[in-house]
Amino acid sequence: MQYEVDYMAVGDGEKWGDAICMRFWNLSWPRNEWSVVVIDWGFTDSWENLVNHITKLYWTNDVNLVIATHPDADHILWLHVVLEKLNVAQLAMHLPWNHASDIKELFKNSDISTTRLETKIEKALKNASDLEDFAISKWIEVIEPFQWMEWFWWILKILWPSKEYYEWLIPQFRETPKAKESVFETIWKSFSDAINWIEDQFDIDLLDDDTDTTSAENNSSVISFFQIWERKILFTGDSWKTALHNALDFAEANNLDLTNLSLFDVPHHGSKRNISSKILNRISASMAFVSAPKESIKHPSKKVTNWLKKKGMNVWITRWQNICHYEWGLNRSWWGPLQLEEFHEKVED
């Protein structure tokens, strides 16, 4: 059984995002012997890169599954072009407006009608709503990905979110109607323009903060686990710490070992807000990939990349480059050359 996982370079500066595609199974056999999955496609309008990659390197126009991890623009803004230019069988995305009747009591104005609430949520998340509408117009099956769901004969498993947890998050989305005060207390931290740099060493832990400080949209990210024969891959979207711990708890309860991953997709472009040493003590991988812009102080956090290296992982960062991880022996000399992330003696406080 063979596979390829490709991180595509998507935009730069403030207009960048995530774009991952992969294929797996019997890649040297006819098309019906292997599957293609696309995960997100962010800000950039250079959709030709992904379409050409699939049609010319994967030798197909057919995509079995597209996963929209969460509704932020840097992850889904141009996915509709993928649906338009390629033959997509299924789109896995959350449809928060469809949960209006189940979550009315969580909103401050609980007297609002279900129809009115549904309209408000759908309008607030227009990019996601437009994506669903476009998929329906193309007769693409739309499925909400929740915990326990599986695809491709159990190769792909959704570890998080659960339906109940996702519904709890919806009132906390940035543009939705105001939630009741008792439902959620948002904790925001801002980065200072002046960064305080501190020393780091292999034998100390500077990533021990387990506080969640990111958005509800990020925390709703689909966390997916692929087991392709003996190879294991974990994709995390922009998940924050609570979601990751919940996903790890679910994996352990179902005898899924995440301490021997082939590839770990580092959440939220390597932000220190989204990961802690407690999480990384529960995960181990030979490789860690980070989708991040070419020049950024915040992404990825040097604290994060250092801790990944302390855990014995080889760390790769896109920085406007394509990255391929494969188990097939392909040679893509034009993808690179890439350099492993170094250990930083000084990191942001």
VOSETI-512570 format. One record per atom (N, C-alpha, C, O): x negated, y, z negated. Coordinates in steps of 0.02 Angstrom, whole numbers, plus 50000, padded with zeros to 5 digits. Layout:
N
XYZ...
This chain:
349
499584994050000500005000050000499565006250000499085006649961499715011050043499285016950052499685023350040500305023350041499325028850029499665035250020499205041050035498585040350033499505046750049499155053150055499565058350017500175058550023499225062549979499545068249946499175074549968498575075049959499535079249997499235085250025499505091549991500105092649991499055095449963499225102149937499075107149993498495107750014499585110650015499505115350070499365122250043499655124449993498905125750076498765132750058499365137050076499555137450134499655140350026500265144250037500165151350013500185152749953500045155950060500005163050044499405164850002498975160549987499375171149983498825173549942499065179849906499605182349920498655182449861498845188449823499465187149783499515182249746499955191649789500585191049752501095186849789501625185349761500955184849850501435181049890501155174049903500955172449959501145170049851500895163249856501355158649818501765160949777501295152349829501735147749795501505140649802500925139349820501945136049789501785128949792502035125749857502555127749883501655121049882501875117049940501485110549939500865110549947501835105049930501525098449927501895093849973502515093949976501535089750010501865084550049501465078150042500865078250028501805072550051501485066050042501835060750084502415061450102501475055650098501765049650129501455043550097500895043750073501835038050098501595032150062501935025950089502445026250124501665020350072501865013550088501385010850141500785011950134501625007450192501195004250242501045009150299501375009050351500555013550288500445019150334500185016950403500255020650451499895011150407499645008750471500175004950510500045002350564500785004650482501335001050514501815005950546501725011950540502345003450580502825008050611503155012750560503125011450500503465018050585503735023350542504225020750490504245023450435504605015650504505095013250455504765009450398505115007150352504105008850399503735005450345503445010350294503135008150246503545016950304503285021750256503745027750250504175028750293503645031750198504095037250181503715043750175503115043750159504065049350187503785056050182504185060150132504805060150134503835063550087504155067750036503825074650038503215075150042504235079850036503995086850030504225089649963504815088949945503765092749926503925095749861503795103249865503215105349865504325107149868504295114449867503975117349931503625113949968504115123749942503775127749994503915134949977504475137349983503395138549955503475144949922503545151049966503875150750017503225156649946503345163149976503185163450051503565166450089502635160650072502375161950139502855159850193503215154850187502865163750248503285162050304502905158150358503155157150413502295155950342501905152050390502115144750388501715140250374502755143650402503025136950398502715132150449502755126050441502405135050502502105130850553501585126150523501485120550548501235128450470500715124350439500985117650415500695112450428501555118050380501845111850354502155107650409502045101550411502525110850453502845107150508502325103750552502395097850569501795107450569501265104550611500905098950573500705093950603500815099850509500475094750470500855088150472500565082850482501515088550463501915082450463501975079450533501915073350541502075083650583502175081050651501535078550683501535073750720500965081950667500345080150701499885075550661499525071450689499905076250594499475071950553499855065950525499565060550516500495066950512500905061350489501245057750548501525052350539501225060850607501485057850668502245056350664502475051150686502605061050635503335060050630503685066750624503395071750603504325066850642504765072650630505245071250572505645075550554505205065350544505685063250494505405063950423504845061650409505785067050379505615067750309506155064250268506745065950275505965059650227506455055850188506765059850132507365059350119506365064050100506605067650041506225074250034505615074450040506605079650021506325086050000506535087349929507125086849912506055089049886506205090549816506085098049803505525100449813506605101549782506535108449760506505108249684507005106949651505915109349655505825108149584506235112849540506505110749489506295119249561506695124149523506805130249567506495130749620507255134949548507485139949595507045146049604507255150649639506455146449574506025152249584505785152649657505665147649689505725158949681505575160049752504895157149773504825155049830504405157049727503755154549747503745147049756503235144149774504315143849745504365136649756504875134649810504815129249838505355138949825505885136649872506045141449929506455139849971505735147349930505975152649975506005150450048506465152550084505535146350071505515144450142505675137050154505525134350207505975133850105506155126850115506685125950169506715120750201507095131050179507625130450231507315129350300507625126250343506705131950311506385131050376506175123750384506205120950439505955120650330505795113550332506415109550351506385104950392506985111350322507615107950337507825109050410508125104750441507645114950436507845116550505507405113250557507655110750607506755113150545506285110950597506155103450596505915100650645506305100250540506175093050534506825089350519507315092350498506825082950530507415078750517507385076350445507055071350430507735079850401507715078350329508325074150310508885075950327508205068750275508755064350256509095066750192509715066850188508695068650141508985070550076508615076650047508015077450057508995080850013508715086449976508895085549903509485085149885508375085149860508485084649788508395091549757507835094149757508925094449732508895101049701509455101749650509965098549656509345106049601509865107149552510365112349577510185116949613510995111349557511545115549579511885118349516512425115949497511585123349484511845125549419512555128049420512915127349370512785130849476513465133249481513975127649476514555128849457513785121549493514235115849488514355113549416514765109149403513985116549368514045114549298514455119649258514485119249197514765124449293515105129949258515635127449209515675130049153516025122649228516575120349184516305116949122516645116849070515695114149125515425110549068515055115049019514915113048962514885121149040514455125348998514785132048980514445136448953515415132848994515755139248980515675141548908515575147448895515705136848862515685138748791515005141348769514935144048714514495140548811513835142948794513735150348809513235153248788514215153348844514145160348863514495164848813514975162948781514235170948808514505175748761515235177148777515655177448732515385178048841516075179048862516365172348883516405170648942516575168448833516815161748848517515161548878517755156348897517835167548882518495167848912518465168248989518975167949022517865169049016517795169549088518035163149121517925157649095518365163849178518615157949212518045153849241517505156449254518165147349249517645143049277517445145449346516855145449363517945147349387517795149649455517375155949455516895156549493517545160549410517165166849406516455165549381515985168649407516375161149333515715159549308515295156149362514705157649371515605151549397515255148149452515005153149503514445152549528515425158049521515245163149570514665167349545514205168949582514685169249480514155173349452513485169649453512975172549471513485163249434512865159449434512595158549504511995159249516513035157049551512825155949620512535162249650512045162049687512845167949635512605174349660511925176049630511485178649665511835174649566511205176049532510635171949560510055174149559510785165949584510275161449610510365160549685510445155049711510355166249721510535166249791510065161949834510305158549879509415162049820508965157949860509155150549857509155147149908509305148249797509495141249789510175139849821510265134649853510645144449813511305143549843511265143349919511585139249950510855147849947510775147850020510455141450044510625138850098509995138750005509675132450024510175126750026510175122750073510615126349976511125121249976511585122050036511745117250071511805128250049512255129550105511935127450171512265124450214511295128950179510965127150241510905119650249511005116950303510755116150194510715108850196511375105750216511405101150257511915108350188512585105850205512735106950279513025102650312512545112850304512665114350375512285109750421512485108750478511725106950396511325102250436511495094950421511155090350444512025093850382512255087150363511715083350325511645077250332511335086950285510835083850242511145082450174511475086750145511045076450149511335074650084510965078350028510355078350025511355081649984511075085349928511215081549864511785079849849510685080149826510735076249765510405080049708509865082849716510735080349650510425083549592509965078549557510185073149537509325080249548508845075549518508825076149442508605081249414509055070949409509035070849336508685064549311508585059749348508505064749248508175059249215508515052549230509135052149231508125047349241508335040549256508405039249331508405033449352508465044549372508575043349443507945040649476507385042349456508025036449527507465033249561507575033349637508135033349661507015033349674507025032949746506495027849769506045026149732506565025549831506065021549865505885015249825505295013849813506385011649807506275005249772505855006249709505365002649697506045011249670505745012649605505045015749608504715016349556504815017649667504165021049672504205027949640503745029949604504745031549652504845038149624505355037949568505905035449576505165040649510505615041049453505635048249428505115051649424506225050649411506295057349382506255056549306506655053049275505755059849276505655059449204506025064949166506215064049108506145070649199506455076349167506665081349219506335081749271507205085149209507605085849148508185080949144508375077949195508445080149085509085076649078509645081549097509545087549095510215078849114510785083049133510995087549074511155093349084510995084749014511215088648955510735094448941510945099948926510095093048946509595098348933509635103748987509585109648972509735101649049509785106449103510385111149093510325117149103510935108349073511535112549061511425117349003511695122849003511035115248954510865119748898510435125648922510465131048893510025124448974509585129648999509935134849042509745140749042510455132949078510755137349129510935144249102510785149149135511265144849043511435151549019510825155949004510895161948996510245152949000509635156648985509255158949047508755162449041509505156949107509195159349168509235166949170509705169949145508745170149200508655177349196509255181449219509425186449188509575179349273510095183549304510805181049291511285184049316510885175849252511555173249238511885177449184511545181249150512555176749175512895180449121512565179049054512245173849045512635183649008512285183348944512525177448902513125176248895512035173748874512195168048831512365170548761512205176148743512695166248723512815167848653512155168548616511655165348633512155172948567511535174348530511245168048499510635167448495511665163548477511425157748440511145152348485510835147548461511235153048551511015147748596510265147748605509955142348605509965153648613509265153748632508935160248613509225165548623508345159848586507955165848570507345165848615506905161548608507305170748661506755170948709506145174148678506195179448646505585171048687504955173748661504515175548721504295171148759504385181848728503985184148785503305186648760503265190248710502795184748794502135187448780501875190548845501965187648899501555196148840501265199348900500505199048895500215199448841500205198248954499475198348955499225205548949499515210148977498705206448913498395213048907497955214348967497645209748994497945220548989497525222349045496785221049029496395219149072496615222148967495925220848945495895213948913496195212748860495545209348945495515202448921494925201548874494375203848887495065198248819494535196848770494245189948786494605184848784493605189748803493295183448822492955180348761492625183848722493025173748754492725170148698492335164148725492445161948781491885161548684491475155848704491855149348696492255148548650491725144648742492035138048738491485132848742490965133848773491595127148709491135121548711491525115048717492125114948704491175109748736491505103348747491815100448684492285096448687491555102248626491775099148564492265103348524492385101848465492565108648554493065112548518493705112948558493715111748618494255114448523494915114748553495175121948550495325124448496495225125048608495495131848612496185131948643496445137248661496485125948651497125125548686497645122248640498045118148663497645124048577498065120548529498735123948516499105121748472498905129148554499535132648545500105128648577500085127448637500605126648537501145122548564501795126648569502345123748572501745133248569502335137648574502555138448646502135139248690503205138248659503475139348726503605146748737503945149848696503345149448791503435156648804503615158148876503575163848898503815153148915503955154248985504715154348996505095153948948504935154849058505645155849073506035149349073505745143849080506695149949066507125144049069507115140849138507155134749145507045145049190507005142349258506405137749264506465132249292505825139949238505235135649241505345129149202505145123749224505665129749145505775123949102506275118949132506325113249110506645121249183507115116749216506785112749272507115108849306506135113749282505775110549338505855102949336505855099849283505915100149395505925092849403505225090149389504735092249421505175085349343504555081849330504625074849360505055070949339504215073349410504285067049447503655062749442503095065349439503775056349440503235051449431503255046449489503765043249501502695045849524502625040949578502155035449557501605036849532502365029249566501905023649556501875019749621502325016049639501315020749656501215017649722500705012049712500095013149713500975006149703500575000349684500255001949617500605003349569499585001649611499275003049546499125010449536498895012349482499245014549586499105021749581499695025449553500275024149571499555030249507500095034049474499975041449482499415043949473500505045049500500465052249513501015055749476501595053649477500845061249442501335065049403501365072249430500865075749431501975074249453502095081049477502515084749424503005081949398502335090949410502635094449353502975101049370503295103949326502925103549431503225110049447502955115449402502345116049393503405119449373503205124749326503425123049255503545127549214503475116649239503735114549174503315117449117502705118349123503665118949062503305121449004503235115848953503405110048968502995117448894502765112348847503315107748822503225101748817503905110748804504455106548779504665101448831504765095548815504735103648893504935099148947504425093648956504605087848964503785095348956503265090348965503265085248909503195079248921503335087548847503365082748791503975078148799503915072148787504535080848818505135076748828505025071548883505235065748876504715073648937504575069048992504095063448969504185057648986503595065348930503115060448905503445055648856503295049648857503895058148815504275053748770504685048748809504695042848792505015051148862505415046648904504975041348937505155035448939504405043548962503945038748995503725033348946503725027448963503525035448886503295030548836503855025748816503735019748807504465028348809505035024148790505195019048844505505013848830504995020548906505145016048961504515012648989504495010449046504005012248947503395008548962503045010949025502755007049063503065017549036502695020549091502055023749062502085028549025501495020949080500855023049052500585028949093500435028349152500535034749060500275040849094499565042349072499325047949081499225037549043498535038549022498035036149074497425036449063498275033849131497825031549184498075033949253498095030049300498245040349256498495043249319497935043849370497355044949353498115043149433497645044649486497625052049499497095054949514498215055349493498265062549506498745065649457499305063249448498525071049426498945075049381499045081949412498555085649422499665083649427499835090249454499915095049395500395094449357499455099649387499445104149329500015109149335500085112449387500435109949283501025114149289500865121649295500365124049269501315125049330501335132349335500655135449350500425140049316500325132649402499715135649428499155135949376498705140149380499185131449326498665131249276498735136349221498235138149189499335138849209499445143849157499355140749087499555135049075499035144549042498955142148974499605142248935499645139348881500125145548962500775145648929501135138848935501575137248895500945134948985501335129049002501035122448978501335117248989500455122748947500145116448928499745117448864499515122948850499665112048827499305112348764498865106148758498925101448796498415106348709497985100548698498385094448676498185088848691498945095548641499365089848621499645086248682499685080048683499825090048733500075086948795499505083248830499585077548851498935086548837498385083548874498075077648836497725073648866498205077148772497985071248735498425065148749498255059548732499005066448782499455061048800499405059148874499745054548896498995062848911498925061748983498185060948999497755064248970498045056449045497365055849070497395054349145497825050649168496935057249182496935056349255496225056949281495805060149250496095053749338495445054549369495395061249404494845064049409495965063949428495965070349463496535074649438497075072249423496405081149434496915086149418496905091449472496375094249488497495092749502497555097749555497935103749529498435103049494497695109749548498025116049528498175120049591497725121349631498795122049599498985126549653498945133649627499335135549584498465137549654498355144349628498065148749683497765146149730498145155349677497895159849729497135160449729496805158049683496885163549781496165163949791495835168049736495315166049709496125173749720495825178149669496355179849617496815183649631496285177049558496745178349504496395177249437496035172349429496485181849390496195181149324496605176149282496345172249243497275176449292497725172549250497775165249272497845160849230497755164049337497895157349363497315154749405497105157949453497055148949387497215145249326496835147849266496315151049273497095146549207496755148349146496115144249138496125138149146495575147549123494945143949113494985139349051494645134249048495405141349003495515136848946495795130148969495595124848946496265130549017496595124449041496105120249082496045114249069495765123349129495305119349171494735116449129494515110849142494515120149079493995117449035494245111348998493885106348993494855111748971495115106048933495235099948978495125094248956495445101149039495515095549086494845092149096494805085949098494315096149103493655093249111493425089649048493085084549051493605092348989493445089048926493775082148923493515077548891494355081548956494705075148957494445070549012494725065149023493925072649047493615068349097493925068749166493805064349208494325073849179494655074649244494235078949291493935083849270494215077049354493935081349406494475086449424495045084449439494315092849423494805098049433494705101449501494155103649517495245101649540495235104949605495755110449606496315109549581495585116149635496035121849639496105123949712495605124349747496725125249734496835126649805496465132949828496075132649875496595138649795496265144949812496245146049888495715147149917496835145649918496915146749990496535141550032496285143050086496515135450005496235129850042496715123950037497115123449990496675119550086497065113450084496685108050045496075107650049497055104050007496745098649969497115092149986497725091949988496735086949999497035080450012496775075349962496175074849950497235071549933497055065849891497365059649923497965059549936496965054549937497235048949975496955042349950496445042049916497305037149968497075030349957497165026650023497605022450031496735028550070496795025550136496155026150175496055022550224495705030550155495085031250191495105036150248494705035550295495545041050246495565046150298494965050750293494685051650239494785053750347494245058650347494495065050378494605065450439494605070150336494815076650360494265081650346494305085550298493765081650387493185085850376493355093350379492995097450351493905095050413494085102050419494455104650358494595110650353494625100250312494935102350248494385103250197494245098650158494095108950196493575110050146492975113650178493075117350225492365112650153492235108550095492475111850030492455117950023492695107749983492935110249920492415109049866491995104549870492445113249815491995112449759492405110849696492925113849684492155106249657492475104749593492425110949548491925114549549492955112049509492945117549461492405116249409492345110749382492035121449394491495120849345491765121849274492315124249265491365120049225491535121549156491315128649141490755130649155491785132549112491655139549098491435140549026491775138548980490855143649017490605144848950491005150148913491025150248852491325154648951491755159748921492445159248951492525158549012492965159548908493665159048930494065164748900493845168048853494665165948927495095171148901495365169148833495525163248822495415173848788495655172448720496405171248722496715170048670
